Amino acid sequence: MSQRPIYLDNHATTPMDKRVLEAMLPYFTEHFGNPSSINHLYGWEAEAAVKKARETIANAINCSPEEIIFTSGATEANNLAIKGIAEAYFNQGQHIITVQTEHRAVLDPCQYLETLGFEITYLPVKKDGLIDLEILEKNIRPETILVSVMVANNEIGVLQPLKEIGRICKKYDILFHSDGAQAIGKIPLNVQAMNIHLLSLTAHKVYGPKGIGALYIRRRDPRVKIAPQLHGGGQEKGIRSGTLYTPQIVGFGKAIELALQEIDAESQRQKELRNRLQKQLLSLEGVHLNGHPTQRLSGNLNVSIEGVDGAALLLALQGIVALSSGSACTSTTTKPSHVLKALGHSDKLAYGSLRFGLGRFTTTNEIDTIGQKIVDTIQSLRQATVQN
Ligand SMILES: *Cc1c(COP(=O)(O)O)cnc(C)c1O
């Protein structure tokens, strides 16, 4: 069997940690009960497991367990937050502020709300991918009900100044939602210190299972109202109906527990590997780093490469390394990345970009192997272009 490519697409998803799988397994078979069954042991066992996971996740972001609502992932959490707030606060105003570089799971619900008459401001970003706080403040209006700015970008890894954004939202008494899908378990998050009212989370970017996530919804100071988007059995305080997916919830809790144990050491380790790869690639002429050089995720590296055809480069690398290009990860279409476009890149340069996502299982050996191969590939593609 030929060797599988080295996996460096950890922003798209991560392999599940085997310790997470082990924690989940009993909840598919022996402990299969419905956590809402209050009359027997099967239900109690499942309920206890869900409670434990909820506490772990709440502790991870410094909120109380009642403020965690389980969802199918960050896409659903973002939809619930944005549409749920729009519906609940409709009478107070119909203006929402977000950012051009947000994930589609934030941008598309916002675009949907525009069809219902809401006004959305899509803030630009600076060349380094960060928002300008003065521009944010200038765009706040009396009818603004929500500001939605992600913690960590899924393409260029930049970390938005959450604390400062939280402070501005507090000053104007506006709700603050953040998409934390790329950040949970990788950088410390504290919804109190950051004055966050709603925070979207997912398990599969942090070595947990796919299909499970959560929305933090603040219940005190202020108590945030939210209109449910799924109606039914009334689970999760009526905010998100549907039988709780116990094995996935257990896995989510375990994934967070493991990530927090190693958060500092792992961040440092990935940063060193990332910097090594970065140095090697940037030593080539016409290779540029995308996003802020230091204010970003340790495992992220996004570069634009002049003078190569993006599609040809990806094709040449396909068997060597699994990563993503500067085109939208909306898989079915290949448009240039809206994030790189927001940084001011041309379509051509956006296509000629590579996103590396290092992860828990990335080794020094892997980084050294691919670094040289990518350099060689870029050079030979450039030479071929010149000769043609
Ligand atoms: C992956 C991702 C999502 C979508 O999360 P799912 O759990 O797959 O629905 C949303 N936002 C960001 C920033 C992401 O990276």
PDBQT file of the ligand as one rigid body, heavy atoms in Angstrom, charges set to zero:
ROOT
HETATM    1  C1  LIG A 401     -15.494  24.224  11.601  1.00  0.00    +0.000 C 
HETATM    2  C2  LIG A 401     -16.043  25.558  11.910  1.00  0.00    +0.000 A 
HETATM    3  C3  LIG A 401     -17.417  25.769  12.011  1.00  0.00    +0.000 A 
HETATM    4  C4  LIG A 401     -18.424  24.684  11.743  1.00  0.00    +0.000 C 
HETATM    5  O1  LIG A 401     -18.444  23.762  12.795  1.00  0.00    +0.000 OA
HETATM    6  P1  LIG A 401     -19.247  22.400  12.685  1.00  0.00    +0.000 P 
HETATM    7  O2  LIG A 401     -19.180  21.845  14.065  1.00  0.00    +0.000 OA
HETATM    8  O3  LIG A 401     -18.505  21.576  11.686  1.00  0.00    +0.000 OA
HETATM    9  O4  LIG A 401     -20.625  22.705  12.270  1.00  0.00    +0.000 OA
HETATM   10  C5  LIG A 401     -17.853  27.028  12.346  1.00  0.00    +0.000 A 
HETATM   11  N1  LIG A 401     -16.989  28.033  12.562  1.00  0.00    +0.000 NA
HETATM   12  C6  LIG A 401     -15.669  27.865  12.470  1.00  0.00    +0.000 A 
HETATM   13  C7  LIG A 401     -14.757  29.009  12.737  1.00  0.00    +0.000 C 
HETATM   14  C8  LIG A 401     -15.145  26.632  12.138  1.00  0.00    +0.000 A 
HETATM   15  O5  LIG A 401     -13.833  26.480  12.032  1.00  0.00    +0.000 OA
ENDROOT
TORSDOF 0
